[in-house]
């Protein structure tokens, strides 16, 4: 039978707690990084407006040559 003492349980849960804290810090860092990407995109779009020129394409004429 496995004996459970307070010291081993405390060590186990402190290890889990430290991993949870590390994951929280990682998520906050990644979240901040994506927020800064969004802000940079918004700034770039307001400073330099991107205008896409769409060329009018002429429809291709059907010359009947289907075998090249």
Buried (B, 14 or more C-beta within 10 A) or exposed (E): EEEEEEEEEEEEEEEEEEEEEEEEEEEEEEEEEEEEEEEEEEEEEEEEEEEEEEEEEEEEEEEEEEEE
